[in-house]
Each structure stands twice: as C-alpha cells, then as structure tokens.
Amino acid sequence: MQEGLLWYDDDPQRSLAEKVGRAVRRFEQKFGARPNVCYVHPSAFGTEGKRLKVNGVVVAAKLSVLRHHFWVGCADPTPEQQPHAAIGR
C-alpha cells in the first residue's frame, strides 16, 4: 500500500459497510483520492465471508489489523499493472 489511513470504529450499531464507508470518506478528505482497498480484522466479517466490496472498495481480512480498525488505502499495483520501463536509453 502506497498511502493508507488507519481508522477506528467500534460502534456496535453500525454495519461493516457503514464503517468502511466512513473510513473511505475520511481517506478521500485527507488525500483527495479514492482508496481501492480496506483491510480489517477477520472477526469484522462475522459470517459474511472473508472478502467483499463496498462501493468499489475491496474489503479483505488481514490478521495484522487490530479489531475495530480499518486500514484504508490504495493497494500497490500488481506487476501487470505497473508501467513498463524504457529499455535501451
């Protein structure tokens, strides 16, 4: 991840989607860009699985993220997505 924001939300009245949405809005305010990934502790999913999308942002489980924390940011591009370097100059 090139840029990231760690967001905390332990409100039991909010759904996972609402919490992610709030974190995404704060990221957009702070960085002026839209994130494409949000990592959460696996327990945040409950019975919903371990990966989903909220308004175009991939939400994925990651054990290194503490409970009630949301690590939002722009995922590093895969090698296929990176621009090719100029060769022979």
N, CA, C and O atoms as a GROMACS GRO file, in nm:
protein
  356
    1MET      N    1   0.084  -0.117   0.000
    1MET     CA    2   0.000   0.000   0.000
    1MET      C    3   0.090   0.124   0.000
    1MET      O    4   0.181   0.135   0.081
    2GLN      N    5   0.062   0.216  -0.091
    2GLN     CA    6   0.144   0.335  -0.103
    2GLN      C    7   0.100   0.444  -0.006
    2GLN      O    8   0.185   0.511   0.054
    3GLU      N    9  -0.029   0.464   0.010
    3GLU     CA   10  -0.085   0.558   0.106
    3GLU      C   11  -0.191   0.484   0.185
    3GLU      O   12  -0.262   0.400   0.131
    4GLY      N   13  -0.201   0.515   0.313
    4GLY     CA   14  -0.302   0.448   0.392
    4GLY      C   15  -0.349   0.533   0.508
    4GLY      O   16  -0.283   0.629   0.550
    5LEU      N   17  -0.464   0.497   0.560
    5LEU     CA   18  -0.524   0.564   0.673
    5LEU      C   19  -0.576   0.456   0.767
    5LEU      O   20  -0.647   0.365   0.724
    6LEU      N   21  -0.541   0.466   0.893
    6LEU     CA   22  -0.592   0.371   0.992
    6LEU      C   23  -0.709   0.438   1.063
    6LEU      O   24  -0.694   0.544   1.122
    7TRP      N   25  -0.825   0.374   1.056
    7TRP     CA   26  -0.949   0.428   1.109
    7TRP      C   27  -0.999   0.335   1.219
    7TRP      O   28  -0.990   0.213   1.206
    8TYR      N   29  -1.052   0.392   1.328
    8TYR     CA   30  -1.105   0.313   1.439
    8TYR      C   31  -1.254   0.338   1.450
    8TYR      O   32  -1.299   0.452   1.450
    9ASP      N   33  -1.331   0.230   1.461
    9ASP     CA   34  -1.477   0.241   1.479
    9ASP      C   35  -1.526   0.115   1.548
    9ASP      O   36  -1.528   0.007   1.489
   10ASP      N   37  -1.565   0.130   1.674
   10ASP     CA   38  -1.615   0.014   1.749
   10ASP      C   39  -1.765   0.025   1.780
   10ASP      O   40  -1.815  -0.044   1.869
   11ASP      N   41  -1.836   0.110   1.706
   11ASP     CA   42  -1.979   0.129   1.729
   11ASP      C   43  -2.056   0.004   1.689
   11ASP      O   44  -2.060  -0.031   1.571
   12PRO      N   45  -2.119  -0.065   1.785
   12PRO     CA   46  -2.192  -0.188   1.752
   12PRO      C   47  -2.320  -0.161   1.672
   12PRO      O   48  -2.378  -0.255   1.616
   13GLN      N   49  -2.364  -0.036   1.665
   13GLN     CA   50  -2.486  -0.002   1.591
   13GLN      C   51  -2.461   0.012   1.441
   13GLN      O   52  -2.556   0.010   1.362
   14ARG      N   53  -2.335   0.026   1.399
   14ARG     CA   54  -2.303   0.042   1.257
   14ARG      C   55  -2.268  -0.091   1.195
   14ARG      O   56  -2.205  -0.176   1.258
   15SER      N   57  -2.308  -0.109   1.070
   15SER     CA   58  -2.272  -0.230   0.995
   15SER      C   59  -2.128  -0.216   0.945
   15SER      O   60  -2.070  -0.108   0.948
   16LEU      N   61  -2.073  -0.327   0.899
   16LEU     CA   62  -1.938  -0.325   0.841
   16LEU      C   63  -1.933  -0.229   0.723
   16LEU      O   64  -1.837  -0.153   0.710
   17ALA      N   65  -2.034  -0.231   0.638
   17ALA     CA   66  -2.038  -0.143   0.522
   17ALA      C   67  -2.039   0.004   0.563
   17ALA      O   68  -1.971   0.086   0.500
   18GLU      N   69  -2.113   0.039   0.667
   18GLU     CA   70  -2.117   0.177   0.715
   18GLU      C   71  -1.981   0.221   0.769
   18GLU      O   72  -1.936   0.332   0.743
   19LYS      N   73  -1.916   0.133   0.842
   19LYS     CA   74  -1.785   0.165   0.899
   19LYS      C   75  -1.682   0.185   0.788
   19LYS      O   76  -1.602   0.279   0.793
   20VAL      N   77  -1.684   0.097   0.691
   20VAL     CA   78  -1.591   0.110   0.578
   20VAL      C   79  -1.621   0.240   0.503
   20VAL      O   80  -1.529   0.312   0.464
   21GLY      N   81  -1.748   0.270   0.481
   21GLY     CA   82  -1.786   0.392   0.412
   21GLY      C   83  -1.735   0.518   0.482
   21GLY      O   84  -1.690   0.611   0.416
   22ARG      N   85  -1.743   0.520   0.614
   22ARG     CA   86  -1.693   0.636   0.689
   22ARG      C   87  -1.541   0.648   0.675
   22ARG      O   88  -1.489   0.758   0.659
   23ALA      N   89  -1.471   0.536   0.682
   23ALA     CA   90  -1.326   0.537   0.666
   23ALA      C   91  -1.286   0.583   0.526
   23ALA      O   92  -1.190   0.659   0.510
   24VAL      N   93  -1.359   0.537   0.427
   24VAL     CA   94  -1.332   0.576   0.288
   24VAL      C   95  -1.352   0.726   0.269
   24VAL      O   96  -1.271   0.792   0.205
   25ARG      N   97  -1.460   0.780   0.325
   25ARG     CA   98  -1.484   0.924   0.314
   25ARG      C   99  -1.372   1.005   0.379
   25ARG      O  100  -1.331   1.108   0.324
   26ARG      N  101  -1.323   0.961   0.493
   26ARG     CA  102  -1.214   1.033   0.559
   26ARG      C  103  -1.086   1.027   0.476
   26ARG      O  104  -1.014   1.126   0.465
   27PHE      N  105  -1.059   0.910   0.417
   27PHE     CA  106  -0.942   0.896   0.330
   27PHE      C  107  -0.952   0.996   0.214
   27PHE      O  108  -0.855   1.064   0.182
   28GLU      N  109  -1.070   1.004   0.153
   28GLU     CA  110  -1.090   1.094   0.040
   28GLU      C  111  -1.069   1.240   0.082
   28GLU      O  112  -1.010   1.318   0.008
   29GLN      N  113  -1.118   1.276   0.201
   29GLN     CA  114  -1.098   1.413   0.251
   29GLN      C  115  -0.950   1.443   0.272
   29GLN      O  116  -0.902   1.550   0.236
   30LYS      N  117  -0.880   1.349   0.329
   30LYS     CA  118  -0.740   1.371   0.365
   30LYS      C  119  -0.646   1.367   0.245
   30LYS      O  120  -0.557   1.451   0.234
   31PHE      N  121  -0.666   1.272   0.154
   31PHE     CA  122  -0.572   1.251   0.044
   31PHE      C  123  -0.622   1.299  -0.092
   31PHE      O  124  -0.545   1.308  -0.187
   32GLY      N  125  -0.751   1.330  -0.102
   32GLY     CA  126  -0.805   1.377  -0.229
   32GLY      C  127  -0.811   1.270  -0.336
   32GLY      O  128  -0.816   1.301  -0.455
   33ALA      N  129  -0.811   1.145  -0.296
   33ALA     CA  130  -0.818   1.033  -0.390
   33ALA      C  131  -0.909   0.925  -0.331
   33ALA      O  132  -0.937   0.924  -0.212
   34ARG      N  133  -0.953   0.837  -0.417
   34ARG     CA  134  -1.040   0.728  -0.371
   34ARG      C  135  -0.955   0.604  -0.344
   34ARG      O  136  -0.876   0.564  -0.428
   35PRO      N  137  -0.970   0.545  -0.226
   35PRO     CA  138  -0.897   0.422  -0.198
   35PRO      C  139  -0.959   0.305  -0.275
   35PRO      O  140  -1.072   0.314  -0.323
   36ASN      N  141  -0.883   0.196  -0.286
   36ASN     CA  142  -0.939   0.079  -0.355
   36ASN      C  143  -0.936  -0.047  -0.268
   36ASN      O  144  -0.981  -0.153  -0.311
   37VAL      N  145  -0.884  -0.034  -0.144
   37VAL     CA  146  -0.878  -0.149  -0.056
   37VAL      C  147  -0.895  -0.106   0.090
   37VAL      O  148  -0.854   0.004   0.128
   38CYS      N  149  -0.955  -0.194   0.168
   38CYS     CA  150  -0.970  -0.173   0.312
   38CYS      C  151  -0.945  -0.307   0.381
   38CYS      O  152  -1.016  -0.404   0.356
   39TYR      N  153  -0.843  -0.311   0.466
   39TYR     CA  154  -0.812  -0.433   0.540
   39TYR      C  155  -0.873  -0.423   0.679
   39TYR      O  156  -0.866  -0.319   0.744
   40VAL      N  157  -0.933  -0.532   0.724
   40VAL     CA  158  -0.997  -0.539   0.855
   40VAL      C  159  -0.956  -0.669   0.924
   40VAL      O  160  -0.909  -0.763   0.859
   41HIS      N  161  -0.974  -0.674   1.056
   41HIS     CA  162  -0.951  -0.798   1.129
   41HIS      C  163  -1.055  -0.900   1.081
   41HIS      O  164  -1.170  -0.863   1.056
   42PRO      N  165  -1.018  -1.027   1.070
   42PRO     CA  166  -1.113  -1.129   1.022
   42PRO      C  167  -1.244  -1.133   1.100
   42PRO      O  168  -1.348  -1.168   1.043
   43SER      N  169  -1.243  -1.098   1.227
   43SER     CA  170  -1.365  -1.103   1.307
   43SER      C  171  -1.468  -0.999   1.263
   43SER      O  172  -1.585  -1.011   1.298
   44ALA      N  173  -1.427  -0.898   1.187
   44ALA     CA  174  -1.520  -0.795   1.141
   44ALA      C  175  -1.624  -0.852   1.045
   44ALA      O  176  -1.733  -0.797   1.032
   45PHE      N  177  -1.590  -0.962   0.978
   45PHE     CA  178  -1.681  -1.020   0.880
   45PHE      C  179  -1.792  -1.103   0.942
   45PHE      O  180  -1.899  -1.118   0.883
   46GLY      N  181  -1.768  -1.156   1.060
   46GLY     CA  182  -1.870  -1.243   1.119
   46GLY      C  183  -1.892  -1.362   1.028
   46GLY      O  184  -1.800  -1.438   1.000
   47THR      N  185  -2.014  -1.379   0.981
   47THR     CA  186  -2.047  -1.492   0.893
   47THR      C  187  -2.054  -1.449   0.747
   47THR      O  188  -2.099  -1.526   0.662
   48GLU      N  189  -2.011  -1.327   0.716
   48GLU     CA  190  -2.023  -1.273   0.580
   48GLU      C  191  -1.913  -1.318   0.486
   48GLU      O  192  -1.911  -1.275   0.371
   49GLY      N  193  -1.822  -1.404   0.529
   49GLY     CA  194  -1.711  -1.445   0.444
   49GLY      C  195  -1.585  -1.369   0.484
   49GLY      O  196  -1.577  -1.314   0.593
   50LYS      N  197  -1.488  -1.366   0.396
   50LYS     CA  198  -1.362  -1.301   0.429
   50LYS      C  199  -1.321  -1.195   0.328
   50LYS      O  200  -1.210  -1.143   0.333
   51ARG      N  201  -1.412  -1.162   0.234
   51ARG     CA  202  -1.380  -1.060   0.134
   51ARG      C  203  -1.511  -1.013   0.071
   51ARG      O  204  -1.598  -1.094   0.039
   52LEU      N  205  -1.524  -0.882   0.055
   52LEU     CA  206  -1.641  -0.826  -0.010
   52LEU      C  207  -1.605  -0.690  -0.068
   52LEU      O  208  -1.494  -0.641  -0.047
   53LYS      N  209  -1.698  -0.630  -0.141
   53LYS     CA  210  -1.677  -0.497  -0.198
   53LYS      C  211  -1.782  -0.403  -0.141
   53LYS      O  212  -1.900  -0.438  -0.132
   54VAL      N  213  -1.738  -0.284  -0.102
   54VAL     CA  214  -1.828  -0.180  -0.054
   54VAL      C  215  -1.804  -0.057  -0.141
   54VAL      O  216  -1.699   0.007  -0.131
   55ASN      N  217  -1.901  -0.024  -0.225
   55ASN     CA  218  -1.890   0.092  -0.315
   55ASN      C  219  -1.758   0.093  -0.393
   55ASN      O  220  -1.693   0.197  -0.404
   56GLY      N  221  -1.719  -0.021  -0.446
   56GLY     CA  222  -1.599  -0.031  -0.528
   56GLY      C  223  -1.470  -0.052  -0.451
   56GLY      O  224  -1.364  -0.068  -0.512
   57VAL      N  225  -1.475  -0.052  -0.319
   57VAL     CA  226  -1.356  -0.073  -0.236
   57VAL      C  227  -1.355  -0.218  -0.189
   57VAL      O  228  -1.452  -0.265  -0.128
   58VAL      N  229  -1.246  -0.290  -0.218
   58VAL     CA  230  -1.234  -0.429  -0.175
   58VAL      C  231  -1.206  -0.431  -0.025
   58VAL      O  232  -1.112  -0.366   0.021
   59VAL      N  233  -1.286  -0.504   0.050
   59VAL     CA  234  -1.267  -0.520   0.194
   59VAL      C  235  -1.217  -0.662   0.215
   59VAL      O  236  -1.284  -0.759   0.178
   60ALA      N  237  -1.097  -0.674   0.274
   60ALA     CA  238  -1.035  -0.805   0.290
   60ALA      C  239  -0.986  -0.824   0.433
   60ALA      O  240  -0.947  -0.728   0.500
   61ALA      N  241  -0.988  -0.948   0.479
   61ALA     CA  242  -0.941  -0.981   0.613
   61ALA      C  243  -0.790  -0.988   0.617
   61ALA      O  244  -0.725  -1.038   0.525
   62LYS      N  245  -0.733  -0.936   0.727
   62LYS     CA  246  -0.589  -0.939   0.746
   62LYS      C  247  -0.565  -0.951   0.897
   62LYS      O  248  -0.607  -0.864   0.973
   63LEU      N  249  -0.498  -1.058   0.939
   63LEU     CA  250  -0.477  -1.082   1.082
   63LEU      C  251  -0.397  -0.973   1.152
   63LEU      O  252  -0.411  -0.953   1.272
   64SER      N  253  -0.313  -0.902   1.078
   64SER     CA  254  -0.229  -0.799   1.140
   64SER      C  255  -0.306  -0.671   1.175
   64SER      O  256  -0.252  -0.584   1.244
   65VAL      N  257  -0.429  -0.659   1.130
   65VAL     CA  258  -0.511  -0.542   1.163
   65VAL      C  259  -0.587  -0.572   1.292
   65VAL      O  260  -0.650  -0.676   1.305
   66LEU      N  261  -0.579  -0.479   1.388
   66LEU     CA  262  -0.647  -0.498   1.515
   66LEU      C  263  -0.798  -0.491   1.500
   66LEU      O  264  -0.849  -0.433   1.404
   67ARG      N  265  -0.869  -0.551   1.594
   67ARG     CA  266  -1.016  -0.547   1.593
   67ARG      C  267  -1.063  -0.402   1.595
   67ARG      O  268  -1.002  -0.316   1.659
   68HIS      N  269  -1.170  -0.375   1.525
   68HIS     CA  270  -1.234  -0.244   1.518
   68HIS      C  271  -1.150  -0.140   1.443
   68HIS      O  272  -1.183  -0.022   1.445
   69HIS      N  273  -1.043  -0.182   1.377
   69HIS     CA  274  -0.960  -0.091   1.298
   69HIS      C  275  -0.981  -0.120   1.150
   69HIS      O  276  -1.009  -0.233   1.110
   70PHE      N  277  -0.967  -0.016   1.070
   70PHE     CA  278  -0.988  -0.024   0.925
   70PHE      C  279  -0.868   0.042   0.859
   70PHE      O  280  -0.847   0.162   0.874
   71TRP      N  281  -0.791  -0.036   0.786
   71TRP     CA  282  -0.672   0.013   0.719
   71TRP      C  283  -0.709   0.036   0.573
   71TRP      O  284  -0.716  -0.058   0.494
   72VAL      N  285  -0.734   0.161   0.538
   72VAL     CA  286  -0.786   0.200   0.408
   72VAL      C  287  -0.675   0.262   0.325
   72VAL      O  288  -0.594   0.339   0.377
   73GLY      N  289  -0.671   0.228   0.197
   73GLY     CA  290  -0.569   0.290   0.114
   73GLY      C  291  -0.574   0.245  -0.030
   73GLY      O  292  -0.672   0.186  -0.077
   74CYS      N  293  -0.467   0.275  -0.099
   74CYS     CA  294  -0.452   0.240  -0.240
   74CYS      C  295  -0.352   0.126  -0.248
   74CYS      O  296  -0.234   0.143  -0.218
   75ALA      N  297  -0.400   0.010  -0.288
   75ALA     CA  298  -0.315  -0.108  -0.297
   75ALA      C  299  -0.208  -0.088  -0.402
   75ALA      O  300  -0.232  -0.022  -0.504
   76ASP      N  301  -0.092  -0.144  -0.379
   76ASP     CA  302   0.017  -0.139  -0.476
   76ASP      C  303  -0.029  -0.212  -0.602
   76ASP      O  304  -0.094  -0.316  -0.593
   77PRO      N  305   0.004  -0.160  -0.718
   77PRO     CA  306  -0.035  -0.229  -0.842
   77PRO      C  307   0.040  -0.361  -0.856
   77PRO      O  308   0.153  -0.376  -0.809
   78THR      N  309  -0.024  -0.455  -0.920
   78THR     CA  310   0.041  -0.582  -0.947
   78THR      C  311   0.145  -0.558  -1.056
   78THR      O  312   0.138  -0.455  -1.123
   79PRO      N  313   0.240  -0.648  -1.076
   79PRO     CA  314   0.340  -0.628  -1.182
   79PRO      C  315   0.279  -0.604  -1.319
   79PRO      O  316   0.335  -0.530  -1.400
   80GLU      N  317   0.163  -0.665  -1.347
   80GLU     CA  318   0.098  -0.646  -1.476
   80GLU      C  319   0.043  -0.505  -1.491
   80GLU      O  320   0.029  -0.457  -1.604
   81GLN      N  321   0.011  -0.437  -1.380
   81GLN     CA  322  -0.047  -0.303  -1.385
   81GLN      C  323   0.058  -0.193  -1.386
   81GLN      O  324   0.026  -0.078  -1.415
   82GLN      N  325   0.183  -0.225  -1.354
   82GLN     CA  326   0.288  -0.124  -1.347
   82GLN      C  327   0.333  -0.086  -1.488
   82GLN      O  328   0.336  -0.170  -1.578
   83PRO      N  329   0.368   0.043  -1.506
   83PRO     CA  330   0.417   0.085  -1.639
   83PRO      C  331   0.549   0.018  -1.670
   83PRO      O  332   0.629  -0.008  -1.581
   84HIS      N  333   0.572  -0.010  -1.797
   84HIS     CA  334   0.696  -0.074  -1.839
   84HIS      C  335   0.807   0.029  -1.844
   84HIS      O  336   0.786   0.142  -1.888
   85ALA      N  337   0.925  -0.010  -1.799
   85ALA     CA  338   1.040   0.080  -1.801
   85ALA      C  339   1.094   0.090  -1.943
   85ALA      O  340   1.088  -0.006  -2.020
   86ALA      N  341   1.145   0.207  -1.976
   86ALA     CA  342   1.206   0.226  -2.107
   86ALA      C  343   1.337   0.148  -2.112
   86ALA      O  344   1.417   0.155  -2.018
   87ILE      N  345   1.359   0.075  -2.219
   87ILE     CA  346   1.479  -0.008  -2.231
   87ILE      C  347   1.569   0.049  -2.340
   87ILE      O  348   1.523   0.090  -2.446
   88GLY      N  349   1.699   0.051  -2.310
   88GLY     CA  350   1.797   0.089  -2.410
   88GLY      C  351   1.819   0.239  -2.424
   88GLY      O  352   1.865   0.285  -2.529
   89ARG      N  353   1.788   0.315  -2.323
   89ARG     CA  354   1.814   0.459  -2.333
   89ARG      C  355   1.923   0.500  -2.240
   89ARG      O  356   1.959   0.617  -2.235
   0.00000   0.00000   0.00000
